[in-house]
């Protein structure tokens, strides 16, 4: 792929992300709007090869759910650690890296509960651990791959909106959206062991084997000590030198962070040292390959990525999707 074609593809994808964010904000008004702790919260009105767009953060529920009536949060990023003691990642170079665009091929299609509002997904030892959201419907689940059957389930109190999960050792960590509370469970029994708090919203969660990695709907990704839950460091995620909003469900694969971009069909591959996006996975049209849903609620957005490290399998699903897909990724070819 020549440089000009690659640059145009990157601009087109980031423009779609920006326009989607603007449309969502017009539709939602002030309802269910996530906090915007950085200055990069406006939608760019012009696009060029050298300038990408940013989008305003939001986290919506489907039309069948009761929307939050809380006013938008004005909280700044986590204050649990003094900002002067937090090691920020080095700034990207003056010539921003242009990410590689990837397309997908569906390898297998598996059943998925169409009533599961997927917020977190982990594949480990032959099964999925899944965190679901919505008030009154949030849960932590253990799910069979081949059948989609729920093997074990812990329901959250109806006051909590469940978000991302991570499995580290013999413990499972689960975030909540706007409650500022996270849970730590015993991996086998799902018994709650303790809780932790954070000053931002909770969106996605994964780990790199050493630290928990957390998103909050802004361009910032936080690294937290799994024992103390204190912030260790943070990075700002950028595409072509510009911050990217609405980073949602996370996964950590082969030394890179993967992040769903809420309300899009795109997933970003992020350098955990710098925050620079070096790959964009385009899942446009994936939901259309799912069988018809048996739920009365329409499928929502792409959100859910898991990786089978032992067999090198990549899984993707979405909120209220009737299917979970095993896919292979390959760099986009020029026409």
Number of C-alpha atoms within 10 A of each C-alpha: 12 7 9 9 11 17 18 12 18 20 22 16 18 23 22 16 25 25 18 18 24 19 11 19 20 10 10 14 10 15 18 21 21 27 24 26 20 13 7 19 18 16 18 17 11 9 14 12 13 13 15 24 27 27 27 26 27 24 19 18 17 16 10 9 13 11 15 15 9 11 12 15 15 11 14 12 19 18 13 12 12 9 13 7 10 12 12 15 14 11 13 16 10 7 9 16 16 21 21 19 20 18 16 17 13 14 12 11 17 18 18 27 21 22 19 22 28 31 34 32 32 23 21 13 8 11 16 21 24 27 29 27 24 25 19 16 19 25 26 27 21 23 21 18 16 13 11 18 14 16 12 14 16 16 16 19 13 13 13 23 22 35 30 32 33 26 23 17 9 9 18 21 25 29 31 27 24 23 17 15 19 22 18 21 20 16 17 11 11 18 13 15 11 11 14 15 16 20 15 26 26 26 28 31 30 28 22 17 12 11 19 24 26 28 24 28 30 29 25 23 23 20 24 19 15 18 8 8 17 19 25 16 19 21 21 23 25 25 26 24 22 19 23 29 31 28 26 29 31 34 26 21 17 7 12 19 21 26 28 25 22 24 20 20 21 21 24 26 25 23 18 22 15 18 26 27 27 19 22 25 23 19 19 13 9 20 21 8 11 18 13 13 17 12 13 9 15 16 20 18 20 28 29 27 27 25 20 17 13 9 7 9 14 18 22 20 24 27 25 24 29 24 22 24 23 19 19 16 15 13 14 16 9 8 4
